[in-house]
Amino acid sequence: MQNKVLSLLAAMTVLLTGCMSLGTPFEGDVHVITIRAVYPQGFDVHAGASVSIKGISNSSVYALTTGEDGLVSTNVPNGIYSISVQERSGNHLFNGRLDKVVVSGENLTVDVDLFHSVAGKLVIKELYCGGCPKLPEEGTYQSDQYLIVHNNDQYTTYLDGLCLGTLSPYNSTTANPWTDAQGNLPDFAPVIQAIWRVGGTGNSFPLEPGADAVICLRGAINHAAQYPLSVNLNKPGYFVCYNPVYFPNPTYHPAPGDQITEDHYLEVVIKTGQANAYTLSINSPTVILFRPEEGTDIHDYVALPEHLIQVPGSSIDRVVSIPLDWIIDGMEVFNGGSSNNRKRLHSLIDSGAVSLSETFKGHSLMRNIDPEATRQMGFEVLSDTNNSTLDFYEREVQSLHE
């Protein structure tokens, strides 16, 4: 059967306008799928976009490149696929994604709308959310979540006024109430539970080119003192999400350690949830960094009722609708133990997702280094394609582990 199919592929190579990398051998009926990259208004169609087709119902993986007409075709067996298209030209990024594309019984042509964005100055370098074992004690630990922000630009930037949040729904395997009947995401980011903000006067917290800033999402203490597989988050210069009025649970938000100064406590701009501890999914969060557009105060913005939206199907939960063009960087995390993940972050911000394979192992999600850009710039430059599938990898040990 395999030889027969391979012969069929050889006969049909004229259909291909790009290169292809196959995963598992074909099984069952084979059909031609054609991907059309649809560029935003004002941008010409051209060759060179990278196309990834990943089997959801099988383990097939295909890597292709579009031709001058923006098209590429290949042969796939019947199945359900996730398709992403990505291109970078200088600082200009084009990304698009389609999930759950069904190939069944006939050839198929699909259009993938590309969204244009510009590579950011500040990027998320690492997210540690999944916890670790309590060894040598029994049990697991998750009070040590952190985020590292990196300056990917050649100029000093300031963290003052930087905001962060997580999106609704909390987990990637939960039904997404924000998608429409066609599965499209809204043109805003639904930030749930709270918005955190770095303080300062505007130039209080400079971040040099290639430098990092650690934001402790939970306790800014030395967790490793009791649990050696955890991390020490009591370090000078670290920031922390700490507000005992809104989030009084001392298990997740203990008083910061002696190395953390009060000016590094993030402000709660608004709390819309009911929890006594800030909730970030341990297996599949979506995290964004953002700033209001010039001339807009975030406190004034959240005070307007039209910017607070009830979560569909809930009588309690509300979100803050954050405009997509405010978002500096964002990353989508999928549950690596499930095949039923759903996108929550618009493809304009992140057209892919990075998977966390297991929780409570001390694993973190780390952004790849761009070696050529790093060589040219003389400081660490990280990959930024607005596609977490390409930009991130799962690290076996947290980078802050000592």
C-alpha positions as CSV (number, residue, x, y, z in Angstrom):
1,M,0.0,0.0,0.0
2,Q,2.8,2.4,0.9
3,N,4.7,1.8,-2.4
4,K,1.5,2.4,-4.3
5,V,0.9,5.7,-2.5
6,L,4.5,6.8,-3.0
7,S,4.2,6.1,-6.7
8,L,1.1,8.3,-6.7
9,L,3.0,11.1,-5.0
10,A,5.8,10.9,-7.5
11,A,3.3,11.3,-10.3
12,M,1.7,14.3,-8.7
13,T,4.8,16.3,-7.9
14,V,4.0,18.8,-10.6
15,L,1.2,20.0,-8.3
16,L,3.6,21.1,-5.7
17,T,4.8,24.7,-5.6
18,G,6.8,24.4,-2.5
19,C,8.8,21.9,-0.5
20,M,7.3,19.3,1.8
21,S,8.3,17.3,4.9
22,L,6.2,14.3,5.7
23,G,5.4,12.8,9.1
24,T,3.8,9.4,9.2
25,P,3.2,7.4,6.0
26,F,-0.1,8.0,4.2
27,E,-3.1,5.8,5.2
28,G,-6.4,5.8,3.5
29,D,-7.5,8.1,0.7
30,V,-5.1,10.8,-0.4
31,H,-6.3,14.3,-1.6
32,V,-4.7,17.5,-2.7
33,I,-4.9,20.4,-0.3
34,T,-4.1,23.9,-1.6
35,I,-3.2,26.7,0.8
36,R,-3.7,30.3,-0.4
37,A,-1.9,33.0,1.7
38,V,-4.2,36.1,1.6
39,Y,-2.2,39.2,2.4
40,P,-3.7,42.3,4.1
41,Q,-4.9,45.2,2.0
42,G,-1.9,47.3,0.9
43,F,0.5,44.4,0.7
44,D,1.4,42.6,-2.5
45,V,1.1,38.8,-2.9
46,H,4.6,37.2,-3.2
47,A,6.5,34.0,-2.7
48,G,8.3,32.8,0.4
49,A,5.7,32.4,3.2
50,S,6.3,29.3,5.4
51,V,3.3,27.0,5.6
52,S,2.9,24.3,8.3
53,I,0.2,21.6,8.2
54,K,-0.1,19.5,11.3
55,G,-2.4,16.6,11.7
56,I,-4.7,16.7,14.7
57,S,-6.2,13.3,14.0
58,N,-2.9,11.8,12.9
59,S,0.8,12.7,13.5
60,S,1.6,14.0,10.0
61,V,3.6,17.2,9.7
62,Y,4.1,19.1,6.4
63,A,6.4,22.1,5.9
64,L,5.9,24.0,2.6
65,T,6.7,27.4,1.0
66,T,4.3,29.5,-1.1
67,G,5.0,30.4,-4.7
68,E,4.7,33.8,-6.4
69,D,0.9,33.5,-6.5
70,G,0.8,32.9,-2.7
71,L,-0.3,29.3,-3.3
72,V,1.1,25.9,-2.3
73,S,-0.3,22.5,-2.7
74,T,0.4,19.0,-1.3
75,N,-1.2,15.7,-0.8
76,V,-2.6,14.6,2.5
77,P,-4.7,11.6,3.7
78,N,-8.2,12.2,5.1
79,G,-8.0,13.8,8.5
80,I,-8.3,17.0,10.6
81,Y,-5.4,19.5,10.3
82,S,-4.1,22.7,11.8
83,I,-2.6,25.1,9.2
84,S,-0.4,28.1,10.0
85,V,1.3,30.5,7.6
86,Q,4.2,32.8,8.7
87,E,6.5,35.2,7.0
88,R,9.0,37.8,8.2
89,S,10.4,40.7,6.2
90,G,12.7,42.9,8.3
91,N,10.5,43.9,11.3
92,H,7.3,43.2,9.4
93,L,5.5,40.0,10.4
94,F,2.7,38.2,8.6
95,N,0.8,35.4,10.4
96,G,-2.3,33.4,9.9
97,R,-3.9,30.2,11.2
98,L,-6.8,27.8,10.6
99,D,-7.7,25.1,13.1
100,K,-9.6,21.9,12.5
101,V,-9.5,21.9,8.7
102,V,-11.2,18.7,7.5
103,V,-9.9,16.8,4.5
104,S,-12.5,14.2,3.6
105,G,-13.1,12.5,0.3
106,E,-12.1,15.3,-2.1
107,N,-9.5,17.9,-2.9
108,L,-9.6,21.1,-0.9
109,T,-8.6,24.8,-1.3
110,V,-8.4,26.9,1.8
111,D,-7.7,30.6,2.3
112,V,-5.5,31.7,5.2
113,D,-5.9,35.4,6.0
114,L,-2.6,36.9,7.1
115,F,-2.4,39.6,9.8
116,H,0.4,42.2,9.7
117,S,2.3,43.2,12.8
118,V,5.7,44.6,13.7
119,A,8.2,42.8,15.8
120,G,8.2,44.1,19.3
121,K,10.8,45.7,21.5
122,L,9.7,44.0,24.7
123,V,9.1,40.3,24.4
124,I,8.2,37.5,26.8
125,K,11.5,35.5,27.3
126,E,10.3,32.8,29.6
127,L,7.1,31.7,31.3
128,Y,7.2,29.3,34.2
129,C,3.7,28.3,35.2
130,G,3.6,24.5,35.7
131,G,5.0,24.0,39.1
132,C,7.4,21.4,40.4
133,P,7.7,18.4,42.8
134,K,8.0,19.1,46.5
135,L,10.9,16.7,46.7
136,P,12.3,15.6,49.1
137,E,8.7,15.9,50.5
138,E,5.7,14.3,48.8
139,G,3.4,16.3,46.7
140,T,3.5,19.2,44.2
141,Y,4.1,22.9,44.4
142,Q,2.8,25.8,42.3
143,S,3.3,29.0,44.3
144,D,6.5,29.9,42.3
145,Q,5.2,31.1,38.9
146,Y,7.2,33.8,37.1
147,L,7.6,35.6,33.8
148,I,10.7,37.1,32.3
149,V,10.5,40.1,30.0
150,H,13.4,40.8,27.6
151,N,14.4,44.0,25.7
152,N,14.9,42.8,22.2
153,D,15.7,46.3,20.9
154,Q,19.0,48.2,20.4
155,Y,17.7,51.1,22.5
156,T,17.0,51.3,26.2
157,T,13.3,51.0,27.0
158,Y,11.3,51.6,30.1
159,L,9.0,49.2,32.0
160,D,7.0,52.1,33.6
161,G,3.3,51.6,32.9
162,L,3.7,48.2,31.4
163,C,0.6,46.1,32.0
164,L,0.0,42.3,32.0
165,G,-2.9,40.0,32.1
166,T,-4.2,36.5,31.2
167,L,-7.1,35.8,28.8
168,S,-10.4,34.2,29.1
169,P,-10.9,31.2,29.2
170,Y,-8.1,30.3,31.5
171,N,-7.4,26.9,29.9
172,S,-6.9,25.9,26.3
173,T,-9.1,22.9,26.6
174,T,-12.1,24.9,27.8
175,A,-14.8,25.8,25.2
176,N,-14.1,29.4,24.1
177,P,-17.2,31.6,24.6
178,W,-15.6,34.4,22.6
179,T,-15.6,32.8,19.2
180,D,-18.3,33.4,16.7
181,A,-20.3,30.8,14.7
182,Q,-17.4,30.6,12.2
183,G,-14.8,30.1,15.0
184,N,-13.4,33.6,14.6
185,L,-11.9,35.4,17.7
186,P,-13.0,38.9,18.6
187,D,-11.0,42.0,17.7
188,F,-10.0,42.5,21.4
189,A,-8.3,40.5,24.1
190,P,-10.6,39.5,27.0
191,V,-8.4,39.9,30.0
192,I,-9.9,38.1,33.0
193,Q,-9.7,38.5,36.7
194,A,-7.2,41.4,37.0
195,I,-4.8,43.8,35.2
196,W,-1.4,44.3,36.8
197,R,0.7,47.4,36.1
198,V,4.4,48.3,36.7
199,G,4.5,51.7,38.5
200,G,7.1,54.4,38.1
201,T,7.2,58.0,36.8
202,G,8.0,57.2,33.2
203,N,11.8,56.6,33.5
204,S,12.1,54.8,36.8
205,F,12.7,51.3,35.4
206,P,15.0,51.3,32.4
207,L,15.8,48.1,30.6
208,E,19.0,48.0,28.6
209,P,19.3,46.3,25.2
210,G,19.4,42.6,25.8
211,A,18.5,42.9,29.5
212,D,15.8,40.9,31.3
213,A,13.3,41.8,34.0
214,V,11.8,39.1,36.2
215,I,8.1,39.4,37.2
216,C,7.1,37.0,40.0
217,L,3.5,36.1,39.4
218,R,3.2,34.5,42.8
219,G,5.5,34.7,45.8
220,A,8.7,36.7,45.6
221,I,10.4,34.5,48.1
222,N,13.1,31.9,48.1
223,H,11.0,28.9,47.2
224,A,14.1,26.7,46.7
225,A,15.0,27.0,50.4
226,Q,12.2,24.5,51.2
227,Y,11.7,22.9,47.8
228,P,15.1,22.5,46.0
229,L,13.5,21.9,42.6
230,S,11.9,25.3,42.8
231,V,13.5,28.7,42.4
232,N,14.7,31.7,44.4
233,L,12.5,34.7,43.6
234,N,13.9,36.9,46.3
235,K,16.4,38.8,44.3
236,P,17.2,42.5,43.9
237,G,15.4,44.1,41.0
238,Y,12.7,41.5,40.7
239,F,9.1,42.7,40.3
240,V,6.1,40.9,42.0
241,C,2.4,40.7,41.6
242,Y,1.5,41.5,45.2
243,N,-1.5,43.2,46.7
244,P,-2.9,41.6,49.9
245,V,-6.1,43.7,49.7
246,Y,-7.2,42.1,46.4
247,F,-5.3,38.8,46.7
248,P,-4.9,38.0,50.4
249,N,-4.1,34.2,50.1
250,P,-0.7,33.8,51.7
251,T,-0.1,30.4,50.2
252,Y,0.2,32.0,46.7
253,H,1.0,35.6,47.7
254,P,3.2,35.6,50.8
255,A,4.8,38.9,51.8
256,P,7.8,39.5,49.4
257,G,11.3,38.7,50.6
258,D,13.7,41.3,52.0
259,Q,15.4,41.8,48.6
260,I,12.2,43.1,46.9
261,T,11.5,46.8,47.3
262,E,8.0,48.2,47.5
263,D,8.4,50.2,44.3
264,H,8.7,46.8,42.5
265,Y,5.2,45.7,43.7
266,L,2.9,45.7,40.6
267,E,-0.3,47.7,41.0
268,V,-3.7,46.0,40.6
269,V,-5.4,48.4,38.1
270,I,-8.7,46.5,38.3
271,K,-9.9,43.2,39.7
272,T,-12.9,41.6,38.1
273,G,-12.8,38.1,39.5
274,Q,-13.7,36.6,42.9
275,A,-10.6,34.6,43.7
276,N,-8.4,35.4,46.7
277,A,-5.2,34.5,44.7
278,Y,-4.3,35.5,41.2
279,T,-5.2,32.7,38.8
280,L,-2.9,31.7,36.0
281,S,-3.4,28.3,34.4
282,I,-0.7,25.9,35.3
283,N,-0.9,23.9,32.0
284,S,-2.2,26.3,29.3
285,P,-2.3,30.0,30.1
286,T,-2.4,32.9,27.6
287,V,-0.4,35.9,28.7
288,I,-0.1,39.4,27.2
289,L,2.0,42.5,27.8
290,F,0.4,45.7,26.8
291,R,0.3,49.5,27.1
292,P,-2.6,51.9,26.5
293,E,-2.3,54.1,23.4
294,E,-0.7,57.4,23.9
295,G,-3.1,59.8,25.7
296,T,-5.1,57.1,27.3
297,D,-4.9,56.4,31.0
298,I,-5.5,52.7,31.8
299,H,-7.5,53.7,35.0
300,D,-9.8,55.9,33.0
301,Y,-10.2,53.2,30.4
302,V,-11.3,50.4,32.8
303,A,-13.7,52.8,34.5
304,L,-15.9,52.9,31.4
305,P,-18.7,50.3,31.6
306,E,-18.4,49.5,27.8
307,H,-14.9,48.2,28.4
308,L,-16.1,45.7,31.0
309,I,-17.8,42.7,29.4
310,Q,-19.7,39.9,30.9
311,V,-18.3,36.5,30.0
312,P,-20.9,34.8,27.8
313,G,-22.7,32.1,29.8
314,S,-21.5,33.5,33.1
315,S,-23.5,35.7,35.5
316,I,-20.4,36.5,37.6
317,D,-17.2,36.7,35.5
318,R,-16.3,39.8,33.6
319,V,-13.3,40.7,31.4
320,V,-11.6,43.9,30.3
321,S,-11.6,44.3,26.5
322,I,-8.1,45.3,25.6
323,P,-7.6,46.6,22.0
324,L,-5.2,44.3,20.0
325,D,-3.1,47.2,18.9
326,W,-2.2,47.9,22.6
327,I,-0.6,44.5,22.9
328,I,3.2,44.6,22.9
329,D,3.7,40.8,23.1
330,G,1.7,37.7,23.9
331,M,2.0,34.0,24.0
332,E,-0.4,31.1,23.8
333,V,0.2,27.9,25.7
334,F,-1.6,24.6,24.8
335,N,-2.0,21.7,27.1
336,G,0.4,19.1,25.7
337,G,-1.6,16.3,27.2
338,S,-4.7,17.1,25.1
339,S,-5.6,17.1,21.4
340,N,-8.6,19.4,22.1
341,N,-6.8,22.7,22.4
342,R,-8.5,25.9,21.3
343,K,-7.0,29.3,20.4
344,R,-7.7,32.3,22.6
345,L,-5.2,34.8,21.4
346,H,-5.8,36.4,18.0
347,S,-3.4,35.5,15.2
348,L,-2.4,39.2,14.9
349,I,-0.6,38.6,18.2
350,D,0.3,34.9,18.1
351,S,-0.6,32.7,15.2
352,G,0.6,29.5,17.0
353,A,1.0,28.1,20.4
354,V,3.7,26.3,22.5
355,S,2.8,23.2,24.3
356,L,3.6,22.4,27.9
357,S,3.9,18.6,28.0
358,E,3.6,18.0,31.8
359,T,2.9,20.0,34.9
360,F,4.8,19.8,38.2
361,K,8.0,18.8,36.6
362,G,9.9,22.1,36.9
363,H,9.6,22.7,33.1
364,S,9.4,26.2,31.7
365,L,8.7,27.7,28.3
366,M,11.7,29.6,26.9
367,R,12.0,31.7,23.8
368,N,14.6,30.8,21.2
369,I,17.7,32.9,20.6
370,D,18.1,34.4,17.1
371,P,21.8,33.6,16.6
372,E,22.3,35.8,13.5
373,A,20.6,38.8,15.0
374,T,22.5,38.3,18.2
375,R,25.8,38.3,16.3
376,Q,24.9,41.4,14.4
377,M,23.6,43.4,17.4
378,G,26.2,42.3,20.0
379,F,23.6,41.4,22.6
380,E,21.1,38.6,23.0
381,V,18.3,39.0,20.5
382,L,15.4,36.5,20.8
383,S,13.3,35.0,18.0
384,D,10.1,37.0,17.4
385,T,7.9,35.8,14.6
386,N,4.6,36.3,16.5
387,N,4.2,32.5,16.3
388,S,4.8,30.7,19.6
389,T,5.1,27.4,17.9
390,L,8.3,28.7,16.2
391,D,9.5,31.1,18.9
392,F,9.3,28.9,22.1
393,Y,10.5,25.5,23.3
394,E,9.9,23.6,26.5
395,R,12.9,23.8,28.8
396,E,13.5,20.9,31.2
397,V,14.6,23.1,34.1
398,Q,13.6,26.7,34.9
399,S,16.3,29.2,33.8
400,L,16.3,30.7,37.3
401,H,16.9,27.3,39.0
402,E,20.2,27.4,40.9
